[in-house]
Amino acid sequence: MSQKLLLSTEDLHIILFRLACQLKETHGDFAQTLLVGLQPRGVRLAERLLHILRHEYKVANAQLCKLDITFFRDDFRRGDKVLSANDNSMEVGVEGKRIVLIDDVLFTGRSIRAALTAIDSYGRPKEIQLLTLIDRRFSRHLPIQPDYCGRQVDAIQNEHVIVCWQEEDNEDAVYLVNK
């Protein structure tokens, strides 16, 4: 197994600030916008962006919800592995709101399709946008593209993008791993 560093700690922090700035430019005071992190790995990214928005850009209205898509996936019953649900905290209604779905890596697009279906369970948003830290742009199975993207990566099928967070992995970095 080999790995290549795609984003260092410094690179990752610069990208996070850029993404937060783009969100601020588009959504202003966030009065009608919800950040929705996809469980499990999109939530960490969403939490980081929320922290920057609140503490660096003084956006008091920014709210974060956590969306579990486990039982909305199209591969839910295709394997022998028993899946368990993640925390789902969608206490705020989505009706008429602008939603920013947040996930760490956009690969085939199937997780985002599942998220779109899951969001429907909570109402009809005014608009849904997608923010991803990494876009594996040549791997799509569905016609889904991010509105906000940290970095595009060209990776072949046997390569995996691994996003590491200090809170869970003891470092902030992104690697391309060849398995």
MARVO-90392 format. One record per residue: x, y, z of N, C-alpha, C in turn; residue in three letters. Coordinates in pm, 1 decimal. Layout:
N
+----------+----------+----------+----------+----------+----------+----------+----------+----------+------+
:     n_xx :     n_yy :     n_zz :    ca_xx :    ca_yy :    ca_zz :     c_xx :     c_yy :     c_zz : type :
+----------+----------+----------+----------+----------+----------+----------+----------+----------+------+
:        X :        Y :        Z :        X :        Y :        Z :        X :        Y :        Z :  ALA :
...
+----------+----------+----------+----------+----------+----------+----------+----------+----------+------+
This chain:
179
+----------+----------+----------+----------+----------+----------+----------+----------+----------+------+
:     n_xx :     n_yy :     n_zz :    ca_xx :    ca_yy :    ca_zz :     c_xx :     c_yy :     c_zz : type :
+----------+----------+----------+----------+----------+----------+----------+----------+----------+------+
:     85.2 :   -118.8 :      0.0 :      0.0 :      0.0 :      0.0 :     89.2 :    124.3 :      0.0 :  MET :
:     60.2 :    217.8 :    -88.8 :    135.6 :    342.9 :    -91.9 :     40.0 :    459.1 :    -73.4 :  SER :
:     93.2 :    569.0 :    -23.3 :      9.0 :    686.9 :     -5.5 :     85.0 :    812.3 :    -45.0 :  GLN :
:      8.1 :    907.0 :    -97.4 :     62.9 :   1034.6 :   -140.6 :    -14.3 :   1145.2 :    -69.1 :  LYS :
:     56.8 :   1241.6 :    -13.8 :     -6.4 :   1354.6 :     52.7 :    -67.5 :   1447.6 :    -52.3 :  LEU :
:   -199.0 :   1466.8 :    -44.8 :   -267.6 :   1558.3 :   -136.1 :   -279.9 :   1698.3 :    -75.6 :  LEU :
:   -315.2 :   1703.1 :     53.4 :   -331.4 :   1830.4 :    122.7 :   -264.8 :   1822.3 :    259.1 :  LEU :
:   -174.6 :   1914.0 :    284.5 :   -111.5 :   1923.3 :    416.5 :   -206.8 :   1994.8 :    511.9 :  SER :
:   -168.4 :   2003.7 :    636.6 :   -248.0 :   2076.7 :    736.0 :   -269.7 :   2220.5 :    691.1 :  THR :
:   -163.5 :   2285.1 :    645.7 :   -175.6 :   2424.4 :    600.8 :   -266.4 :   2436.0 :    478.9 :  GLU :
:   -249.4 :   2347.1 :    381.6 :   -335.3 :   2347.9 :    262.3 :   -481.5 :   2332.1 :    301.0 :  ASP :
:   -506.9 :   2237.7 :    391.0 :   -643.6 :   2209.9 :    433.8 :   -705.7 :   2331.0 :    502.7 :  LEU :
:   -631.5 :   2396.6 :    588.0 :   -684.2 :   2514.4 :    657.3 :   -712.0 :   2628.5 :    559.7 :  HIS :
:   -626.3 :   2649.3 :    462.2 :   -650.1 :   2752.3 :    360.8 :   -778.7 :   2722.1 :    284.5 :  ILE :
:   -796.6 :   2596.6 :    245.9 :   -916.5 :   2557.3 :    171.3 :  -1041.4 :   2575.6 :    257.1 :  ILE :
:  -1035.3 :   2539.9 :    385.0 :  -1150.8 :   2556.7 :    473.0 :  -1191.7 :   2703.1 :    483.6 :  LEU :
:  -1093.6 :   2791.6 :    496.8 :  -1125.3 :   2934.7 :    503.5 :  -1182.9 :   2984.4 :    370.9 :  PHE :
:  -1130.7 :   2935.1 :    259.8 :  -1184.0 :   2975.4 :    128.4 :  -1328.2 :   2929.3 :    112.8 :  ARG :
:  -1356.0 :   2803.7 :    149.7 :  -1492.3 :   2752.6 :    139.4 :  -1587.5 :   2830.2 :    230.6 :  LEU :
:  -1545.1 :   2860.4 :    352.6 :  -1628.3 :   2938.5 :    444.7 :  -1655.2 :   3077.0 :    388.3 :  ALA :
:  -1553.9 :   3136.1 :    328.2 :  -1570.2 :   3268.6 :    267.2 :  -1669.9 :   3263.1 :    151.2 :  CYS :
:  -1661.8 :   3160.7 :     69.2 :  -1756.0 :   3145.8 :    -42.0 :  -1899.0 :   3127.8 :      9.6 :  GLN :
:  -1913.7 :   3051.1 :    116.4 :  -2046.8 :   3034.3 :    176.1 :  -2099.9 :   3167.1 :    228.4 :  LEU :
:  -2014.8 :   3242.8 :    296.0 :  -2054.0 :   3374.1 :    349.4 :  -2096.2 :   3468.7 :    237.7 :  LYS :
:  -2019.9 :   3468.7 :    128.6 :  -2053.8 :   3554.9 :     14.3 :  -2190.1 :   3519.3 :    -43.8 :  GLU :
:  -2221.0 :   3391.5 :    -50.6 :  -2345.6 :   3345.6 :   -112.5 :  -2465.0 :   3354.1 :    -18.2 :  THR :
:  -2444.6 :   3322.5 :    109.9 :  -2556.8 :   3308.4 :    202.3 :  -2569.5 :   3420.1 :    304.9 :  HIS :
:  -2480.4 :   3516.9 :    301.7 :  -2491.6 :   3633.0 :    390.0 :  -2497.9 :   3598.3 :    536.2 :  GLY :
:  -2612.1 :   3630.0 :    601.4 :  -2624.5 :   3607.4 :    745.2 :  -2677.3 :   3467.3 :    779.8 :  ASP :
:  -2703.9 :   3384.2 :    679.9 :  -2749.5 :   3246.3 :    698.4 :  -2886.9 :   3235.8 :    763.6 :  PHE :
:  -2965.0 :   3341.3 :    761.2 :  -3097.6 :   3338.8 :    823.2 :  -3189.2 :   3235.6 :    757.7 :  ALA :
:  -3170.6 :   3210.9 :    628.4 :  -3254.4 :   3114.9 :    555.4 :  -3175.3 :   2994.7 :    504.6 :  GLN :
:  -3057.0 :   2972.4 :    561.3 :  -2967.8 :   2865.7 :    514.2 :  -2934.5 :   2768.8 :    626.7 :  THR :
:  -2931.0 :   2640.1 :    593.0 :  -2889.4 :   2535.7 :    686.5 :  -2769.7 :   2461.3 :    629.9 :  LEU :
:  -2669.4 :   2441.4 :    712.3 :  -2558.7 :   2353.9 :    675.9 :  -2599.1 :   2213.0 :    719.3 :  LEU :
:  -2589.3 :   2117.5 :    628.2 :  -2628.6 :   1980.4 :    658.3 :  -2510.4 :   1888.8 :    628.5 :  VAL :
:  -2446.1 :   1841.6 :    735.5 :  -2333.3 :   1750.6 :    721.5 :  -2381.6 :   1607.7 :    708.0 :  GLY :
:  -2326.6 :   1535.6 :    609.9 :  -2363.8 :   1396.0 :    590.4 :  -2282.3 :   1308.4 :    684.3 :  LEU :
:  -2351.0 :   1222.5 :    756.8 :  -2286.0 :   1131.2 :    849.8 :  -2210.4 :   1023.5 :    773.6 :  GLN :
:  -2096.7 :    980.7 :    818.7 :  -2027.4 :   1034.0 :    935.3 :  -1924.0 :   1140.8 :    899.8 :  PRO :
:  -1856.2 :   1130.7 :    785.8 :  -1737.7 :   1212.1 :    758.9 :  -1769.1 :   1355.0 :    714.4 :  ARG :
:  -1885.3 :   1379.6 :    660.1 :  -1919.6 :   1515.2 :    620.4 :  -1947.9 :   1605.7 :    738.8 :  GLY :
:  -1985.6 :   1545.6 :    850.9 :  -2016.7 :   1624.1 :    970.9 :  -1892.6 :   1695.9 :   1022.1 :  VAL :
:  -1778.5 :   1627.5 :   1023.7 :  -1654.6 :   1691.3 :   1073.0 :  -1621.6 :   1813.3 :    987.3 :  ARG :
:  -1632.7 :   1800.7 :    856.0 :  -1608.0 :   1913.4 :    765.7 :  -1707.5 :   2025.3 :    794.7 :  LEU :
:  -1834.2 :   1991.6 :    810.9 :  -1937.0 :   2091.9 :    839.3 :  -1910.2 :   2163.1 :    972.4 :  ALA :
:  -1865.5 :   2086.9 :   1072.5 :  -1833.8 :   2147.7 :   1202.0 :  -1718.0 :   2246.0 :   1189.1 :  GLU :
:  -1619.4 :   2211.4 :   1111.6 :  -1505.6 :   2302.5 :   1091.0 :  -1551.3 :   2430.7 :   1020.8 :  ARG :
:  -1633.1 :   2416.1 :    918.6 :  -1683.1 :   2533.5 :    846.0 :  -1771.1 :   2619.8 :    935.9 :  LEU :
:  -1856.1 :   2556.8 :   1015.2 :  -1941.4 :   2630.5 :   1108.6 :  -1856.6 :   2710.7 :   1206.5 :  LEU :
:  -1750.2 :   2649.5 :   1258.2 :  -1661.0 :   2719.3 :   1352.3 :  -1599.2 :   2843.3 :   1286.2 :  HIS :
:  -1553.2 :   2829.1 :   1164.3 :  -1493.4 :   2943.2 :   1092.9 :  -1598.5 :   3050.8 :   1068.7 :  ILE :
:  -1716.6 :   3011.0 :   1024.7 :  -1822.7 :   3109.0 :    998.5 :  -1859.5 :   3186.1 :   1125.1 :  LEU :
:  -1871.9 :   3117.2 :   1235.0 :  -1912.9 :   3182.7 :   1360.1 :  -1801.6 :   3266.8 :   1421.5 :  ARG :
:  -1679.9 :   3215.5 :   1423.4 :  -1572.2 :   3282.5 :   1496.0 :  -1488.6 :   3377.6 :   1411.9 :  HIS :
:  -1472.1 :   3349.3 :   1285.8 :  -1391.2 :   3436.2 :   1199.7 :  -1476.4 :   3535.9 :   1122.4 :  GLU :
:  -1594.1 :   3491.8 :   1078.5 :  -1680.1 :   3577.9 :    997.0 :  -1802.0 :   3628.1 :   1073.9 :  TYR :
:  -1812.4 :   3594.3 :   1201.7 :  -1916.3 :   3644.4 :   1291.6 :  -2057.8 :   3621.2 :   1238.6 :  LYS :
:  -2083.0 :   3502.7 :   1185.1 :  -2214.8 :   3466.2 :   1134.5 :  -2288.8 :   3392.4 :   1245.7 :  VAL :
:  -2367.0 :   3465.6 :   1321.6 :  -2434.0 :   3409.2 :   1439.1 :  -2547.9 :   3314.0 :   1401.5 :  ALA :
:  -2610.1 :   3333.9 :   1286.5 :  -2726.7 :   3254.1 :   1247.1 :  -2692.9 :   3118.6 :   1186.2 :  ASN :
:  -2567.2 :   3091.6 :   1158.5 :  -2531.8 :   2965.8 :   1093.0 :  -2570.6 :   2848.2 :   1181.6 :  ALA :
:  -2642.7 :   2751.9 :   1123.0 :  -2689.4 :   2634.6 :   1196.0 :  -2641.3 :   2508.7 :   1125.5 :  GLN :
:  -2614.0 :   2404.4 :   1204.9 :  -2566.9 :   2277.6 :   1151.3 :  -2663.2 :   2166.2 :   1188.1 :  LEU :
:  -2699.4 :   2087.5 :   1088.8 :  -2776.5 :   1965.8 :   1109.6 :  -2691.3 :   1848.3 :   1063.5 :  CYS :
:  -2720.5 :   1731.1 :   1118.2 :  -2648.2 :   1609.1 :   1081.8 :  -2748.0 :   1512.5 :   1019.3 :  LYS :
:  -2717.8 :   1469.0 :    897.3 :  -2810.1 :   1383.8 :    822.5 :  -2750.9 :   1244.7 :    803.1 :  LEU :
:  -2823.3 :   1143.7 :    848.2 :  -2783.5 :   1004.5 :    827.3 :  -2852.9 :    953.2 :    701.7 :  ASP :
:  -2773.9 :    902.3 :    607.7 :  -2829.9 :    853.6 :    480.8 :  -2824.1 :    701.3 :    470.0 :  ILE :
:  -2787.2 :    633.2 :    576.8 :  -2765.4 :    488.2 :    574.3 :  -2879.7 :    413.4 :    506.8 :  THR :
:  -3001.5 :    439.4 :    546.4 :  -3114.9 :    362.0 :    497.0 :  -3176.4 :    420.0 :    368.6 :  PHE :
:  -3112.4 :    521.9 :    312.0 :  -3156.7 :    578.9 :    185.0 :  -3063.4 :    540.1 :     70.4 :  PHE :
:  -2955.2 :    471.3 :    102.7 :  -2856.3 :    432.1 :      1.6 :  -2914.0 :    323.7 :    -89.7 :  ARG :
:  -2874.1 :    326.4 :   -217.0 :  -2923.4 :    225.2 :   -310.4 :  -2855.7 :     89.1 :   -290.4 :  ASP :
:  -2748.8 :     84.8 :   -213.0 :  -2681.5 :    -42.9 :   -183.9 :  -2713.2 :    -92.3 :    -42.7 :  ASP :
:  -2815.7 :    -36.2 :     18.4 :  -2850.0 :    -65.2 :    157.6 :  -2865.2 :   -215.0 :    184.9 :  PHE :
:  -2933.8 :   -287.2 :    100.7 :  -2960.5 :   -429.4 :    126.0 :  -2882.8 :   -520.9 :     32.1 :  ARG :
:  -2774.0 :   -472.9 :    -23.8 :  -2701.0 :   -552.4 :   -122.5 :  -2588.1 :   -636.2 :    -65.5 :  ARG :
:  -2547.8 :   -612.0 :     55.3 :  -2435.7 :   -685.8 :    111.4 :  -2476.5 :   -766.4 :    233.5 :  GLY :
:  -2384.3 :   -846.9 :    280.0 :  -2408.6 :   -927.4 :    399.1 :  -2385.1 :   -847.6 :    526.7 :  ASP :
:  -2311.6 :   -737.1 :    514.6 :  -2277.0 :   -655.7 :    630.5 :  -2401.9 :   -585.2 :    684.4 :  LYS :
:  -2424.1 :   -598.9 :    813.5 :  -2537.1 :   -531.7 :    877.9 :  -2497.0 :   -386.3 :    902.9 :  VAL :
:  -2574.7 :   -295.1 :    848.5 :  -2545.5 :   -152.8 :    864.7 :  -2617.4 :    -98.8 :    987.1 :  LEU :
:  -2554.3 :     -4.8 :   1053.3 :  -2618.8 :     61.3 :   1166.3 :  -2626.3 :    210.4 :   1139.1 :  SER :
:  -2730.0 :    270.3 :   1190.4 :  -2754.5 :    412.1 :   1166.7 :  -2659.1 :    498.8 :   1247.9 :  ALA :
:  -2633.5 :    617.9 :   1195.7 :  -2556.0 :    720.0 :   1265.0 :  -2652.6 :    819.7 :   1328.5 :  ASN :
:  -2598.3 :    909.9 :   1407.8 :  -2677.2 :   1016.1 :   1469.7 :  -2741.7 :   1100.9 :   1361.4 :  ASP :
:  -2867.9 :   1128.6 :   1378.3 :  -2942.5 :   1210.2 :   1283.5 :  -3004.0 :   1325.5 :   1362.2 :  ASN :
:  -2953.9 :   1445.7 :   1343.4 :  -3011.0 :   1559.0 :   1415.6 :  -3055.6 :   1664.7 :   1316.0 :  SER :
:  -3181.1 :   1652.0 :   1277.0 :  -3243.3 :   1745.8 :   1183.7 :  -3358.2 :   1814.3 :   1257.0 :  MET :
:  -3323.5 :   1886.7 :   1363.7 :  -3426.0 :   1949.3 :   1446.9 :  -3487.9 :   2073.4 :   1382.9 :  GLU :
:  -3423.4 :   2126.0 :   1280.9 :  -3471.6 :   2246.4 :   1214.8 :  -3542.5 :   2205.7 :   1085.8 :  VAL :
:  -3659.4 :   2263.0 :   1061.3 :  -3732.5 :   2232.5 :    938.7 :  -3660.5 :   2284.6 :    815.4 :  GLY :
:  -3671.2 :   2211.7 :    706.5 :  -3603.2 :   2251.4 :    582.6 :  -3697.2 :   2322.5 :    485.3 :  VAL :
:  -3825.1 :   2325.4 :    517.0 :  -3924.4 :   2384.2 :    427.9 :  -3888.5 :   2529.1 :    392.7 :  GLU :
:  -3869.3 :   2555.1 :    262.7 :  -3839.9 :   2689.6 :    215.4 :  -3698.7 :   2739.3 :    243.5 :  GLY :
:  -3614.2 :   2656.3 :    301.8 :  -3476.8 :   2697.4 :    336.5 :  -3380.5 :   2666.1 :    222.1 :  LYS :
:  -3266.4 :   2731.4 :    229.2 :  -3154.7 :   2698.6 :    140.1 :  -3067.6 :   2599.2 :    215.6 :  ARG :
:  -3042.9 :   2485.0 :    155.7 :  -2967.3 :   2377.4 :    218.8 :  -2831.5 :   2366.8 :    151.5 :  ILE :
:  -2726.1 :   2353.9 :    232.2 :  -2593.0 :   2324.1 :    180.0 :  -2555.8 :   2186.4 :    233.6 :  VAL :
:  -2562.7 :   2085.9 :    146.0 :  -2519.4 :   1951.3 :    182.5 :  -2367.8 :   1950.8 :    185.0 :  LEU :
:  -2309.5 :   1890.5 :    288.2 :  -2164.0 :   1892.2 :    304.5 :  -2113.3 :   1749.9 :    323.2 :  ILE :
:  -2017.8 :   1710.9 :    238.3 :  -1953.9 :   1580.4 :    250.7 :  -1805.7 :   1595.6 :    221.3 :  ASP :
:  -1725.8 :   1504.6 :    274.0 :  -1581.4 :   1518.9 :    259.0 :  -1532.3 :   1484.4 :    119.3 :  ASP :
:  -1580.1 :   1372.8 :     61.2 :  -1533.4 :   1330.0 :    -70.4 :  -1653.0 :   1298.8 :   -159.2 :  VAL :
:  -1655.9 :   1357.1 :   -277.4 :  -1756.6 :   1324.4 :   -378.1 :  -1693.2 :   1224.6 :   -473.7 :  LEU :
:  -1747.2 :   1103.4 :   -474.4 :  -1690.1 :    996.2 :   -554.7 :  -1788.6 :    959.7 :   -665.7 :  PHE :
:  -1877.8 :    865.0 :   -642.7 :  -1971.6 :    821.7 :   -746.3 :  -2095.4 :    910.7 :   -755.3 :  THR :
:  -2127.5 :    979.5 :   -646.3 :  -2248.3 :   1061.9 :   -641.2 :  -2364.7 :    990.9 :   -574.5 :  GLY :
:  -2349.6 :    863.8 :   -544.9 :  -2459.9 :    786.2 :   -487.1 :  -2495.7 :    831.6 :   -345.4 :  ARG :
:  -2398.3 :    872.2 :   -266.5 :  -2427.6 :    922.9 :   -131.6 :  -2508.2 :   1052.0 :   -139.3 :  SER :
:  -2475.9 :   1135.6 :   -236.1 :  -2548.8 :   1262.3 :   -251.7 :  -2691.6 :   1235.1 :   -298.2 :  ILE :
:  -2709.3 :   1138.4 :   -388.2 :  -2844.3 :   1101.3 :   -430.4 :  -2924.9 :   1054.7 :   -309.0 :  ARG :
:  -2862.7 :    973.8 :   -222.8 :  -2929.5 :    926.8 :   -101.5 :  -2964.2 :   1044.5 :    -10.2 :  ALA :
:  -2873.2 :   1141.2 :     -0.8 :  -2897.9 :   1259.6 :     83.3 :  -3015.2 :   1341.2 :     29.0 :  ALA :
:  -3024.3 :   1354.9 :   -100.9 :  -3135.9 :   1428.7 :   -161.0 :  -3268.7 :   1360.5 :   -128.2 :  LEU :
:  -3270.9 :   1227.9 :   -133.1 :  -3390.6 :   1152.9 :    -97.6 :  -3422.3 :   1169.7 :     50.4 :  THR :
:  -3320.2 :   1162.5 :    136.3 :  -3340.7 :   1177.3 :    280.4 :  -3394.1 :   1316.1 :    315.6 :  ALA :
:  -3341.6 :   1418.6 :    251.6 :  -3386.7 :   1557.1 :    277.4 :  -3535.7 :   1571.4 :    248.9 :  ILE :
:  -3585.2 :   1501.3 :    146.9 :  -3728.0 :   1506.6 :    113.4 :  -3816.3 :   1465.3 :    230.7 :  ASP :
:  -3763.6 :   1382.7 :    319.2 :  -3840.6 :   1337.8 :    436.0 :  -3869.3 :   1451.5 :    532.7 :  SER :
:  -3795.5 :   1560.5 :    521.1 :  -3806.7 :   1671.8 :    615.8 :  -3877.0 :   1794.0 :    557.0 :  TYR :
:  -3920.2 :   1786.0 :    433.0 :  -3987.8 :   1898.2 :    370.3 :  -3927.1 :   1931.5 :    236.0 :  GLY :
:  -3973.3 :   2043.7 :    180.5 :  -3927.7 :   2086.7 :     48.4 :  -3844.7 :   2213.6 :     62.0 :  ARG :
:  -3710.6 :   2200.3 :     50.0 :  -3626.2 :   2318.8 :     59.7 :  -3642.9 :   2408.4 :    -62.9 :  PRO :
:  -3607.7 :   2533.4 :    -46.5 :  -3610.3 :   2628.0 :   -157.6 :  -3500.9 :   2593.9 :   -258.5 :  LYS :
:  -3384.9 :   2552.2 :   -206.0 :  -3268.7 :   2525.4 :   -290.6 :  -3175.2 :   2430.6 :   -215.4 :  GLU :
:  -3106.2 :   2345.7 :   -290.3 :  -3004.9 :   2258.6 :   -231.5 :  -2875.1 :   2277.0 :   -308.1 :  ILE :
:  -2767.9 :   2304.0 :   -233.8 :  -2634.2 :   2315.1 :   -291.3 :  -2547.1 :   2206.0 :   -230.9 :  GLN :
:  -2434.7 :   2179.6 :   -296.4 :  -2343.2 :   2075.6 :   -250.2 :  -2204.2 :   2133.5 :   -231.6 :  LEU :
:  -2146.0 :   2105.1 :   -114.3 :  -2008.6 :   2143.5 :    -83.9 :  -1930.4 :   2016.6 :    -51.5 :  LEU :
:  -1818.6 :   1997.9 :   -120.9 :  -1731.0 :   1884.5 :    -92.0 :  -1588.0 :   1934.3 :    -78.1 :  THR :
:  -1515.4 :   1869.0 :     10.7 :  -1374.3 :   1900.9 :     25.7 :  -1295.5 :   1849.2 :    -94.1 :  LEU :
:  -1322.4 :   1725.4 :   -134.8 :  -1252.8 :   1662.4 :   -245.9 :  -1354.9 :   1614.2 :   -348.8 :  ILE :
:  -1330.6 :   1647.0 :   -474.9 :  -1414.1 :   1601.0 :   -585.0 :  -1331.4 :   1505.8 :   -671.1 :  ASP :
:  -1366.6 :   1377.3 :   -666.4 :  -1303.4 :   1279.1 :   -755.0 :  -1380.9 :   1285.4 :   -886.5 :  ARG :
:  -1347.3 :   1377.6 :   -971.1 :  -1432.7 :   1417.7 :  -1082.4 :  -1451.3 :   1315.3 :  -1193.4 :  ARG :
:  -1365.8 :   1217.7 :  -1209.0 :  -1382.2 :   1121.9 :  -1318.5 :  -1438.3 :    988.7 :  -1270.7 :  PHE :
:  -1503.0 :    987.4 :  -1157.6 :  -1552.4 :    863.2 :  -1098.4 :  -1704.3 :    860.8 :  -1083.9 :  SER :
:  -1773.0 :    955.6 :  -1142.7 :  -1915.0 :    973.1 :  -1118.7 :  -1999.6 :    865.4 :  -1185.8 :  ARG :
:  -2098.8 :    813.7 :  -1111.6 :  -2199.7 :    724.2 :  -1166.1 :  -2328.9 :    800.1 :  -1193.8 :  HIS :
:  -2343.0 :    916.4 :  -1131.5 :  -2463.0 :    998.7 :  -1144.7 :  -2421.1 :   1141.5 :  -1180.8 :  LEU :
:  -2507.3 :   1215.2 :  -1249.3 :  -2470.8 :   1352.0 :  -1291.7 :  -2482.7 :   1453.1 :  -1177.7 :  PRO :
:  -2391.9 :   1442.7 :  -1081.9 :  -2392.0 :   1529.1 :   -964.4 :  -2258.2 :   1601.8 :   -957.8 :  ILE :
:  -2262.4 :   1733.6 :   -940.4 :  -2141.8 :   1815.8 :   -932.7 :  -2151.5 :   1908.0 :   -811.7 :  GLN :
:  -2039.1 :   1937.4 :   -747.3 :  -2043.7 :   2027.5 :   -631.0 :  -2056.0 :   2174.0 :   -672.1 :  PRO :
:  -2125.0 :   2251.3 :   -588.5 :  -2131.7 :   2396.6 :   -606.5 :  -2008.2 :   2462.3 :   -546.1 :  ASP :
:  -1955.7 :   2400.2 :   -440.5 :  -1834.7 :   2447.3 :   -372.8 :  -1741.5 :   2326.7 :   -361.1 :  TYR :
:  -1616.7 :   2346.4 :   -398.1 :  -1522.9 :   2234.6 :   -397.8 :  -1386.6 :   2281.3 :   -348.3 :  CYS :
:  -1330.4 :   2205.4 :   -254.2 :  -1198.4 :   2238.1 :   -202.6 :  -1088.9 :   2207.2 :   -302.6 :  GLY :
:  -1090.0 :   2086.3 :   -356.3 :   -986.9 :   2043.4 :   -451.5 :  -1042.0 :   1932.1 :   -538.5 :  ARG :
:  -1011.2 :   1936.4 :   -666.4 :  -1044.6 :   1826.4 :   -756.4 :   -926.0 :   1731.5 :   -762.9 :  GLN :
:   -956.1 :   1602.5 :   -763.7 :   -852.6 :   1500.4 :   -765.5 :   -884.2 :   1399.9 :   -875.6 :  VAL :
:   -784.2 :   1367.8 :   -953.4 :   -798.0 :   1262.5 :  -1053.3 :   -738.5 :   1135.8 :   -993.4 :  ASP :
:   -822.6 :   1037.1 :   -970.5 :   -777.4 :    913.0 :   -908.0 :   -835.4 :    795.7 :   -986.1 :  ALA :
:   -757.4 :    689.6 :   -996.8 :   -806.6 :    570.6 :  -1064.0 :   -884.9 :    485.9 :   -965.2 :  ILE :
:   -954.5 :    385.0 :  -1015.4 :  -1047.4 :    307.3 :   -933.5 :   -985.7 :    245.9 :   -808.2 :  GLN :
:   -862.5 :    197.8 :   -813.0 :   -806.1 :    132.2 :   -695.4 :   -738.6 :    230.0 :   -599.2 :  ASN :
:   -753.5 :    358.7 :   -623.3 :   -701.2 :    460.2 :   -532.3 :   -816.0 :    516.2 :   -447.9 :  GLU :
:   -786.4 :    541.8 :   -322.0 :   -885.8 :    595.4 :   -230.3 :   -836.2 :    728.3 :   -174.8 :  HIS :
:   -927.7 :    820.9 :   -156.0 :   -896.2 :    948.3 :    -93.2 :   -932.2 :    935.1 :     54.4 :  VAL :
:   -834.8 :    960.8 :    140.1 :   -854.2 :    950.7 :    284.5 :   -839.3 :   1090.0 :    344.9 :  ILE :
:   -946.4 :   1138.7 :    408.1 :   -944.6 :   1268.3 :    475.2 :   -923.5 :   1242.7 :    624.1 :  VAL :
:   -818.5 :   1301.6 :    678.3 :   -785.5 :   1285.6 :    820.5 :   -815.5 :   1416.1 :    894.2 :  CYS :
:   -877.9 :   1401.8 :   1011.1 :   -909.3 :   1516.7 :   1095.4 :   -837.9 :   1500.4 :   1228.3 :  TRP :
:   -788.9 :   1608.3 :   1280.6 :   -716.2 :   1609.3 :   1407.4 :   -795.0 :   1540.7 :   1518.6 :  GLN :
:   -923.0 :   1567.9 :   1525.8 :  -1007.4 :   1516.7 :   1633.1 :  -1018.4 :   1363.8 :   1631.7 :  GLU :
:  -1007.7 :   1304.5 :   1514.5 :  -1026.2 :   1159.6 :   1502.0 :   -898.5 :   1086.4 :   1462.8 :  GLU :
:   -813.6 :   1150.3 :   1384.3 :   -698.4 :   1082.7 :   1324.1 :   -564.4 :   1141.1 :   1367.1 :  ASP :
:   -568.1 :   1237.8 :   1458.3 :   -447.2 :   1302.5 :   1511.2 :   -370.2 :   1385.6 :   1409.2 :  ASN :
:   -433.2 :   1420.8 :   1299.1 :   -372.3 :   1514.2 :   1203.3 :   -479.6 :   1563.8 :   1108.0 :  GLU :
:   -457.2 :   1682.2 :   1054.1 :   -539.9 :   1736.1 :    947.0 :   -461.2 :   1718.0 :    817.9 :  ASP :
:   -509.9 :   1630.4 :    730.4 :   -441.3 :   1603.8 :    603.9 :   -533.2 :   1523.7 :    513.3 :  ALA :
:   -500.1 :   1521.9 :    384.3 :   -572.2 :   1439.9 :    288.6 :   -469.3 :   1359.7 :    210.1 :  VAL :
:   -494.2 :   1229.5 :    199.3 :   -402.3 :   1139.1 :    130.9 :   -472.4 :   1068.1 :     15.8 :  TYR :
:   -395.2 :   1033.0 :    -85.3 :   -439.1 :    944.3 :   -192.0 :   -368.1 :    811.5 :   -165.5 :  LEU :
:   -447.3 :    707.3 :   -139.9 :   -392.9 :    577.8 :   -101.3 :   -418.7 :    477.4 :   -212.4 :  VAL :
:   -314.5 :    407.9 :   -252.8 :   -325.0 :    302.7 :   -353.4 :   -329.6 :    169.2 :   -281.9 :  ASN :
:   -442.0 :    100.7 :   -292.6 :   -457.8 :    -27.8 :   -220.7 :   -441.7 :   -143.6 :   -314.7 :  LYS :
+----------+----------+----------+----------+----------+----------+----------+----------+----------+------+
